[in-house]
């Protein structure tokens, strides 16, 4: 069964045998880029003049280096023991290396990878020397600090961070690990999630298959109870089967078994066991699946075919002591717990591709996730090529997580600064939308969140109004929304570049305005209140407040303005934590709340006028509580 223990570095495909290579490595800067010419990968003695704690970036304190100055080339070295049998292959996994990595084992080049947020795996069997116990692993990471065409998110390209830009995260910043596998083995398991009929579409990618024949067995269980099995023949490098969970949904009569559909309120996860059997041997892996379906219709985001109001918070995923890398495993879980304790049901990961272990806790504890890519800051053919290749790797890696419900490749026209007038950049944004749909047709996609929408399934608007009156004037009723979408947005950018949309399951909006056409309107950034109760600093935020009382009053005013609009299908508050000089979090950078948690939760969880059922439920809840207390209902 799915457990709450510390998650595997690849939670969706787990084997019990693996070796963690995090820890102390030898390390060197290579500012003049002489390492390859001098063959540092082959004769590293005397080259590595310091140590570093992996997986923390060298800019961070926890790395032991804590050097935030420009260093475009980094080298790492360590030894390891290769524990494999004669009939096995040895895989070397990297969770993420920013930005371009080259790897050598025992002086032999094992492979390379470009993309600072996505994982890669190298089969190092042929370069391991089993005649000796210790093997030497060397990694060269190239991360040009000033290259604005590189997908970098909020990592600054200047010498010092400022405004909304943070210190860089270079080199290795996620787990490095070894894994022995059979010669013919399972390379990927992706569970397609559909709640309507209990179907779980399981895709299996097999490596080393060549002329091998055999079978794949898939078993679906919940709390130890068998729900379904399936056996399919192996004929190529891919296998696919559909298993059906037995849906025990509560009836109006006497079936009180809990719902098994995945929601933030009831994040039920099935265990998925996959066994590959060929003449070369067997391979067994474990995964999991959450039965849930997302769609959009009638101006609402829908979860399991029911309107679901989105209460989200913007998550930078940055820690003061470790930057984009989490300080420890517990910090990832605690981040999800804090978000839920504050009353939010979702999180918009901002300009970062999160560690899969964070997504595991979102799956396990129940938190909706909008997956976003780290953007470049300029447009060119090369930048578009870099971005597209890495983004498709992101979608492929994370499409099996039930918590991930929306894809957002671009944010606020970053990387496409002339999209308002450039047909080329508009074609690029539309292409990202359609490519994402080609890889994963099951989730809504926003090509460019915030403004200047080309293709989009959700109208994500960023509005940093200083008070609720500003939000009500733009989103308070259908006429206000029509005027807002037809004109220039609050940031001075045109909101809609194209009023057409190809999402097949859009319904007709009851108000019938052509700009929306059934798509949900979500205020995907608002607030940004700067309140620093201890230091008195005001930078950086979109409005400064001077006291806890003013902070509460303004947060309440802004949030109520959105909740009271029958046109708004959800919101995302900026932001969860203070991050460096950006002091606009609900929490400090050390994850301490600036207001009592129950105060924030009360505001966030108020019912929405857009979904009358929430108002009905709230009335029933108040009546029940009053009756239990003996007062008037």
N, C-alpha and C positions, 0 to 999 in steps of 0.2 A: 504494500500500500504506500501511497505518497506520504512521506514523513516530513516532520518539521526540523530535521537535523540540518546542519550546515550544507547548503546545496553544492552539488558537483559543479565544476567550472563550465560544463556543458549540460545543463539540466535536462534537456530534451533527448539526450542520447547518452546513457550511462552504462559503464561497465565497472565491475568492482575493482579491477586491477588498474591502477594508474599511479604515477609518481609526481608529486608536486615539486617543481623546480624553482619555486619562489624562495627568496632568502638572500643571502649575501653573495654577490657576484663581484668579480674584479671589473674595473671600469676605467675608461680613459676618454677625454675629449680629443678630438682630431680637427682643430680649427683650421689647419692648413690643408686638410684632406690628403694626407700622405699615407694613410694606413694601408690602402690597397697596394700602392706601388711598393711599399716597404713590407708587404706580406704579413701584416699583423695577425691575420687569420691562421698563419702557418707556424710562426715562431713568436708567440706572444710574450716570451720571457722578457721582463723589464719594461714592457710597454704599458701594462695596466698599473698605473701608479696610485690608484685609489680604489675604494670599494663602494658599492651601492646596494641598497636594499631593494630588490625587485619584488613587486611590480610598481614601486613608486617612482614617478618621473624625477629626473635629477633636479628640476626646479623646486621640488617640494622638500619640506623639512624631514618627513619620514624616510626619504631616500638616503639621508645621511650626507647628501651633497649640498642641497639647498642653494643652487647657483642659478639665478634667473636671468643672467646675461646671455647674449647670443652665442650659441654653440651649435652649428648646423650639422655636425657629424659626431655621433656617439658610438663607442665600442664597448661591448660587454663580453666577459669570458668566465666560464666556470667548467668544472668537470662533473661527470656523472657516471653511474654504473648502469650498463645496459643489461637488464634482466629479461631475456627473451629465450624461448625455446627454439629449437632448430627449424620448426615448421611455422614460426610466427614472423610477423613483420613488426617493426618498431616505428610508431608514429610520434612525431614531435609537434605539439600544438602550441600556438601562440594566440591568446585571447585578443590582443590588440597591440600593435607597435606603430607609433606615430613618427614618421609618416611612411617611409620606404625602408624596408628591411632586407638585408642579405644575411644568409646563415651558412656557416661552415661547421662541419664536424670532422675532427681529426685532420684539419687542413684541407678537406675536400668540400667544395661548394655543394650544399644540400638543396638550395633553392632561394627564392626571393619573393617578395610580395609588396604591392603598393596599395595604400589605403590605411589611414590611421585609426579607423574605428571598427574594422572588421577582422574576424579571425582568419587564420590560415594554418594549414597542416602540411607537414613534410614527412614523407616516408624516408627515414634515414637508415634503413636496414643495410643498404649496400655500402655505406660509408662508416659503419660501426666496425671496430676491430675487436672481435671476440677473443683474440689471443691475449689481450690485456684487459685488466679489470676496469681501468678508468678511461673514459672517453672525454675529449675536449670539445666544448661547444663555444663558438664565437658568433656574436651577432653585431652587425654594423647597422645602425639606424641613422637615416638621413632625414632631417626635418628642417627645411630652410625657413628661418623665422620670419623673413620679410616677403615670402611668396604668397601674395593675396589671391592667386589663382588656385591655391591648394585648399581643399575642404578643411577648414580650420575652426568653424563655429565661432565661439567667443574668445578664442585665444588671440591675444594682441600681437600685432606685427610691429609694434613700436618698442622702444627700449623699456618703457614703463607702462603698466596698465593704467587706464583712465576711463571715465564714463562707464559704459556697460561692458568694457573689454577686460579680460582677466589675464593673469599670468599663464604662460604656455604650459602644455603637458607634452613633453617630448619623449621619444623612445618607448621602451616597454612600460605599459601601464595597466595591463591585465595579466592574468595567470599564465605562466609557462608550465607545460606538463608533458610527461611521457606516457604512452599507452601502448602495450603490446596487444596485437590483434592477430587473428588467423589470417592466412594468406588470402583467402576469400572472406570478406567481412562486410558488415553493414557500415556504410559511410554516412547515411543521413536517414532520419525518420521524421516525417512531417505529418501531423494529424490535421486533416481538414475538418472543420467544426461545423456541424449543422444540427440545430435543435429541433426542427420541425418533426422529424420522424426518428430521432435518435441515431442517425447515421454518423459514423466516424469513418472518414475516408483516409486511409493510411497509405502514404507513399513511402516506399523504401528504395534508397539508392545503394547499390552494391558495388564494391570496389574489388578488383582482382578477379572478376568473373570469367573473363576470356571464354573458354569453351565449357565452363563448369555447368552442370545441371543439378537441379535439386528442388527444394521447396522452401517457402517462407511461411511460418506459422505465426499468426497474430492472436493474442488473447487480451480481452478487455475485462477488467475486474473492478469492483467498487467495494472497499472495505472487506476484501477477501472473498466477496461473492462473485461468482462467474456470471458475466453478462453475455459474452459472445466470443466465438472463435472463428477463425478463417484460415484456410490453407490455399496458397496459390503457387503455381510452378515458377521456377526461375528460368527464364529464357533469355534474359539480357541483363544489362546493368541496372534495370529498374523493375520493381514489382509494385503492384497496387492491389489493395483489397478494401472492401467496405464492410464494416461490422456494425451491428445495430444493438445499441444499448436498450434494455427493457425499461421504458419510461414509467416510473411510478410517480405520477403526478397526483397531488391531493384532489380528491373528488368532493362533491358537495355532501356526500353521505358519511362514510366511516373510514375512508382511507386517510390516515394521519401520518403516513410516511413522509419524510421531508422531501421537498422538490430536489431533483437531481440536475436541473439545468444550472449552468454556471452563471452567477450574478455577483456583484460586489457584496450583496447581503448574504449570499449563500454560495460561496466559491467551491462547489463540489468538483473534485478532480478524480477521474478514472485512471487506474494504472493500465499502461499499455506495454505488454511484453512481446518482444519480437525475437523469433528464433530462426536463423538461417541454417539449413542443412544441405551440404553438398558432399561430393565424394572427397573433397579436400578437408572436411571436418565440419564443425558447427561453430556458430557465433550467436551469442545471446546478448541482447541489450534491453534496457528498460526505458520507458518514456512515460508520458502522461497526457491526458486530454481533458478539456473542459467542454461539455456540451453547451454551446451557445451560438446564437446567430445575431448578426447586426445588419441593419438596413436603415434606409431613410424613406420617409413617406409623409405626406400631409404636414409638412413643416416640422417634423419631429425626428430626432434620432431614436431608433427603435432597437431595443434589446429583447431578444426572444419574442419578436413580433408584438411588443408592447412599447408605447411611448416611454422614454426614459430621459428625465431631465439631467443634463450634464453639469455636475458641480465639480469643477476641476481647479487645480492650482498649478502654476508654472514651476517646473523643477529644473534648476540649473545642474544639479548633480555635482557640486563642487564643494570640497572640504578644505578649510584653511591650511591643514597640515599635510594634505596629500593630493590636492587639486582634483582632476577628473577621476583619479583612482580613489576608491573608497578606503578609509583608513583600516578597516578590518571587515570580516564577514558580518559581524553583528550590526555594523553601521548600516548596511544595506537593508536588513530586516527592520531596524529601528526607523529608518526613513519612511518606509511604507506604513509602519504602525503610527507614526506621528501624523502623516497625511490623513489617515483614517480617523484618528482621534480628534482632529480638527474639524471633522464633519465632511470632508471632501470624499467623493466617490470615484474621482479620476485624477489623472496627472498628465500634463503635457510636458514630455521631456523636451527641453529646449536646447537646440543647437548642440546636441550630443547624442551619440548612440550608446545607450546604457549597457552596462555589464549584464550578461544573461542571468546572473544570479539575482540582480534586482528584479528582472522580469519574473523570475521564479517566485519571489516573494509577493509580487503583484498577483500572479496566478494563485498562489497558495492562500493568501490572506484576503484577496478580493479587492482589486483596484484597477479601474479602467486605465488604459495607457494610449496616448496618442504618440506614435513613433515618428520622430523627426530626424532629419539628417543635419550634420554640421555643414554649413554652407561655406562656399568661397566668397570673396568680396569683389570679384571682377568677372567679366565675361570674356571668353575667348573659345576657340574651337578646342584647344587643349584642356582648358578648365572644364568645359562641358563634358569632354571625354572622361576625364578623371572622376568627375562627380557622378556621372551616370553609372560607370562601372562599379563604384563603391556603393552607391545607393541600391542597386539591384542585389548586391551581396547582403546588404542590410535586410532587405525585404525577404530574401530567401532564408536568411538565418532565423528571423523572428516570426515568420508567418504561422508557426505552430503554437505560439503562445496565446491562450484564450484571452488573456488580459488586454492584448493589443487589439484595438478596435478601429483605429483610423491611421492613415499614412499621410505625412506632411513632408514632401521633399524640400520645398522652398519656404522661406519665411521672410515676409516684408521686402520682397524683391532683392534680397541679398544674393549676390552672384548674377543678377539680371537687372542692373540698375537702370536700364533704359527700356524696360519691358512695356512701359506705357506707350511708347512710340515706335519701338523696334519690332518689326515683323519677325525677324530672326529670333529674338529672345522670346517672343510670344510662342513661336513654333516649338522652341526648346521646352518651355513650361508645359505646353500641351503634350509634347512627346513624353515628358516625365510622367504625366498623369496616365497616359495610355500604356506606357511600358509597365508602370506599377500595376495597373489593372490586368495586364497580360500575365504577370507573375502571380498576382493574387487578386482575383475578381471578387473576393468575398467581403472586402472591407471598403468603406468610403475613402476617397482620396481628395485631398486639397492640394492642388498643384503649387499654389503660392498663398500662404496664409497671411491675413492681415488686411490686404488691399490689392488692387490691380489683379483681380481674378480673371483667369482665362478659362480653363476647365476646372470645375470643382463640384463635389457632391454636397459639401457643407459650406455655407457662407460664413467664413471665419473673419470677423472684423475686430481690429484693435482700436480701442477708444480710451484714451487716458483723460477723460473728462474730470475736472477737479471736484465735481459734486454731482449728486444724483439728478439735478435739474438738467444738466447737459445731456446725460444719458436718456432721460425721459423725452427730451425734445427730439432726439434722433430715432428712438426705438420704442416709444411709448404706445404707439398704435400703428395700424396698417398704413395709414396715410404718411405718418412720419417715416416709416421704413421705406416706403416707395420713394419719397423725396431724397432720403439719405443714399439709397443705393443708386439712384439716377444721377447723383451729383458727385462732388468732390468730398472725400471722407474727412474725418477729423484730423488726420495727419497731413492733409493737403494733397493726398493722392486720390486719383479716381478709383472708386471701389470696383466697378465692373468694367472689364474690357470686352467681355463677350457674354451675352445674355442667354446663350444656348447651352445645353448640357445633355450628355448622352446617357446618363445613369438610367438604366432600364426600369428600376423599381421606384422611380419618383412618382408620387401621386399628385393629383391636382390640388393645390392649396385652396382652402375654402374661400380666401379673399381674392384669389385669382390674379394677383399681380405678376406680370410676366417676368420680372427680374428674379423672382424667387422660384416659381414653378415647382413648389412642393419641397424645396430644399430647406433644411433647418438653418435658422439664423442663430449663430453662436458668437457671443462676444469673447473671443479667444485671448484677449489681453485687456485688462482694465485695472485700475487701482494704482499700484506702484507707489504707495504711500511711504514716505521716508520718515521713520521715527526711530531715534537712537536714544533710548532712555538713560544710558550710562555715560556716553561720551559727548553727547550734544552735537555730534556731526550731522550734517544734513545732506551730504552728497553721497550717493546719487539716488534720486527718486524723482517721480513725476509731480509730487506735491509734498511739501514738508509739513508735518504736524508737530506740535510742541508738547503734547501731554498724552497720557494714556486715554484720558477722557475724549480728547479731540480725535485720537486715532480710532477709538471705538465708534464715535459718532459718525466720522467720515466713512469708515469701512461699512458701517451699517447703512448709511444713506446711499452709497454707490451700489451695494449689493441688493438692497431692497428695490432700487430703481429697475434693476434687471429682473428680479423675481416677480415684480408686479406687472411686467409687460406681458401681454398675451402673445406677443410676436417672438419673444426670445426663447430659444430651446435649450439654452445652457450658457455657462460662463466659465472663464478661466482667470483666476486672480493672479496678478503679478505682485509678489512671487512668494515661494515657500520660505526661503532663508535669505538673510543678508549674504552677499557674496563680494568679498574684498571691499572696494569703495562703493559698491552698489548697495545702499542701505535701505532697501525697500521690501524687506521680508516680513512675514508674520512671525518668523523666528529669527533669532540672532544667528550668526554663522556657526555658533556652538550649539545650535538647535534648542535654545531656550525661548519659550513663547514670550512675546511682548505684551500680550493680553492673556488673561486666564483662558485656558483651553475651552472651558465650557461656554465662555462668552463668544469666542470665535465660532464654535460649533452651533450655537443657537442661531447665529446670523446665517451661516452657510446652509443650514438644514431647513430654513423656513420654506413653506410650500410655494410653488410657482403658480402664477395665474395662467400660464400657458397650458398647464395640464390640470383641468378641473378635478380629476380624481385625487390629486395631492391635497386640494383644499377639502374635499370630502373626508379623506382619511385623517387630516389634521383635526377637523371638527369632531370626528368620531373618537379620536384619541383624547382630545380635551374633555369630551363628555364622559368617557370611561374613567379618566383620572379623577374628574370631579365626583363621579358616583362612588368611586373607591374611597374618596376622602370624606364622603358624606355630605358634600355640598351640592348646590344646584347644577344640573347638567346643562 
